[in-house]
Amino acid sequence: MKKSKVVIIDYGIGNVKSIYNALLKIDATPILTSDKKAITNADKVILPGVGAFKSGMDNLRSKNLDETIYEFIRLGKPLLGICLGMQMLFEKSEEFGPSEGLGLIKGSIIKFPLEDTYPTLGLKLPHVSWNNINNIQLLNWANTIFDQINEGVDVYFVHSFIANPKNKENILATTNYGGVDFCSAVKSDNIYGVQFHPEKSGEIGLRILNNFANLKN
């Protein structure tokens, strides 16, 4: 079976080494690059990211990688945004003031709406913990990145902002923290995003990355 060629977009932000190593573990062929031709020729593309939304978008645009991403999406091949990479798929973010995103999924990124009283209960931001993913919309996860993944499994999160999709059918999974159900994974045609870090989520994370690497175009 041919190894899937998975490009990790190198734009100066992101925990790319752990993603690269995770792809090696699932026997994919990872390529870390910012080269337009290499990205568009890939079988799959991962948009990683940690840090602030505006900095991430500024870095992408400074390298014209936003246009490269649009071109890759038009080819109908799968793209996966991880953490900040998922957030940048949306139209805008309120982090440190309004910023425009890639606009590939309708909706916005908002501050996690924890109440001021939650710190007294031992809850705080950022949300740094293992937490579970749920399928509250009873979607069929077959042939998605969650194929053969059981609802309720734990994955690893680090974030203070959450996605608020305009179209609820884009919500692939949710997670609860502090009594707040938030969108922890999205899907729109060949575009996927996860708020958690599959590369840091043990065996479950590797299975999710393997599902992504083996998606049919």
C-alpha positions in Angstrom: 0.0 0.0 0.0 1.4 3.4 -1.0 2.3 5.7 1.9 0.3 8.8 2.1 2.4 12.0 1.5 1.3 14.4 4.2 2.6 18.0 4.1 2.8 19.9 7.4 2.7 23.6 6.5 5.8 25.4 7.8 4.9 29.0 8.6 6.9 29.6 11.7 4.2 28.7 14.3 3.3 25.3 15.6 4.5 22.2 17.4 5.6 20.7 14.2 8.2 18.2 15.5 5.6 16.2 17.4 3.3 16.1 14.5 6.1 15.0 12.2 7.1 12.2 14.6 3.5 11.1 15.0 3.1 10.8 11.2 6.2 8.7 11.1 4.7 6.4 13.7 1.6 5.8 11.5 3.9 5.0 8.5 2.9 8.1 6.5 5.5 10.2 4.7 5.6 13.6 6.5 7.0 16.7 4.7 7.6 20.0 6.5 7.6 22.8 4.0 6.3 26.2 2.9 6.9 25.5 -0.8 3.7 26.0 -2.8 4.3 23.2 -5.3 5.1 20.7 -2.6 1.9 21.7 -0.7 -0.4 21.4 -3.7 1.2 18.1 -4.8 0.7 16.5 -1.3 -1.9 13.9 -0.7 -3.0 15.5 2.5 -2.1 18.8 4.3 -1.9 19.6 8.0 -2.1 23.2 9.1 -0.6 23.2 12.6 -0.5 26.1 15.1 0.0 27.3 18.7 -0.2 30.8 19.9 -2.2 33.9 18.9 -4.6 34.0 16.0 -3.4 37.2 14.4 0.2 36.2 14.5 -0.6 32.9 12.8 -2.6 34.6 10.0 0.1 37.3 9.6 2.7 34.6 9.1 0.6 32.7 6.6 -0.1 35.8 4.6 3.5 37.0 4.7 4.5 33.8 2.9 1.4 33.8 0.6 0.4 30.5 2.2 -3.2 31.5 2.5 -3.5 31.5 -1.3 -1.7 28.1 -1.4 -4.2 26.7 1.1 -7.1 27.9 -1.0 -5.6 26.3 -4.1 -5.1 23.0 -2.3 -8.7 23.0 -1.1 -10.0 23.6 -4.6 -8.2 20.4 -5.6 -10.6 18.5 -3.3 -7.8 16.9 -1.2 -8.2 16.7 2.6 -6.8 19.4 4.9 -6.6 19.1 8.7 -6.2 22.2 11.0 -4.9 21.4 14.5 -5.5 23.8 17.5 -4.7 27.3 16.2 -4.7 25.7 12.7 -8.4 24.8 13.2 -9.2 28.3 14.5 -7.7 29.9 11.4 -10.0 28.0 9.2 -12.8 30.3 10.4 -13.8 33.8 9.2 -12.6 35.8 12.2 -11.4 35.8 15.8 -11.8 38.2 18.7 -8.5 37.3 20.2 -6.5 40.6 20.9 -9.1 42.5 18.8 -10.8 41.5 15.6 -8.7 39.5 13.1 -9.7 37.9 9.8 -9.1 34.2 9.2 -9.1 32.0 6.1 -12.9 32.0 5.9 -13.0 28.3 4.9 -15.7 27.6 7.5 -18.3 30.2 8.4 -18.2 31.4 12.0 -15.9 33.0 14.5 -13.4 32.3 17.3 -14.5 33.6 20.7 -13.0 33.6 24.3 -14.0 30.5 26.2 -17.1 31.7 28.1 -16.2 30.5 31.6 -17.9 32.5 34.4 -15.8 34.4 36.9 -16.8 32.1 39.6 -15.4 29.0 38.0 -11.8 29.5 39.3 -13.2 28.8 42.8 -14.2 25.4 41.5 -10.7 24.7 40.4 -11.4 25.6 36.7 -9.3 28.1 34.8 -8.1 29.2 31.4 -6.3 28.0 29.4 -8.1 24.7 29.3 -5.1 22.5 29.6 -6.2 18.9 30.2 -7.3 15.6 28.9 -11.0 15.7 28.0 -13.4 13.7 26.0 -15.0 14.2 22.5 -18.7 13.7 22.1 -21.0 13.1 19.2 -24.1 15.1 20.4 -25.4 15.5 16.9 -25.4 11.7 16.4 -23.4 12.0 13.2 -22.0 9.1 11.3 -18.3 9.2 12.0 -17.5 6.4 9.5 -15.2 7.5 6.7 -14.1 10.6 8.7 -11.1 11.3 10.9 -13.1 9.7 13.7 -13.7 6.4 11.9 -13.7 3.5 14.4 -13.2 6.0 17.3 -15.5 5.6 20.2 -17.4 8.6 21.5 -16.1 9.7 24.9 -12.4 9.0 24.4 -10.0 11.4 25.9 -7.7 13.7 23.9 -5.3 16.5 25.0 -6.3 20.2 24.9 -4.4 23.5 25.4 -6.5 26.6 24.5 -8.4 29.6 25.8 -10.5 30.4 22.7 -13.1 28.2 21.0 -14.8 27.9 17.6 -18.4 29.1 17.2 -19.5 27.7 13.8 -22.4 29.5 12.1 -23.6 26.2 10.6 -24.0 23.6 13.3 -23.8 20.8 10.7 -20.0 21.7 10.5 -19.6 20.5 14.2 -18.1 17.0 14.1 -17.5 16.7 17.8 -18.0 18.6 21.1 -16.4 18.7 24.5 -17.6 19.9 27.9 -15.5 22.0 30.2 -16.9 23.9 33.2 -20.4 23.1 32.1 -19.8 24.6 28.6 -20.2 22.4 25.5 -17.8 23.7 22.9 -17.0 22.6 19.4 -13.9 20.4 19.5 -13.8 19.2 15.9 -15.3 20.5 12.6 -15.8 19.2 9.1 -16.8 20.9 5.9 -16.4 18.7 2.8 -12.6 18.0 2.5 -11.7 20.4 5.4 -11.3 19.1 8.9 -10.2 20.8 12.2 -9.6 19.7 15.7 -9.2 21.9 18.7 -7.2 19.3 20.5 -3.7 17.9 19.8 -3.9 14.4 18.2 -0.1 14.3 18.2 -0.1 14.5 22.0 -3.1 12.3 22.5 -1.5 8.9 22.7 -2.9 5.9 20.8 -6.2 7.6 20.1 -4.5 10.6 18.5 -2.4 8.3 16.3 -5.6 6.6 15.1 -7.1 9.9 14.3 -4.0 10.9 12.3 -4.0 7.6 10.6 -7.6 8.0 9.6 -6.8 11.4 8.2 -3.8 10.1 6.3 -5.9 7.4 4.7 -9.0 9.5 3.8 -10.0 9.0 0.2 -9.8 12.2 -1.9 
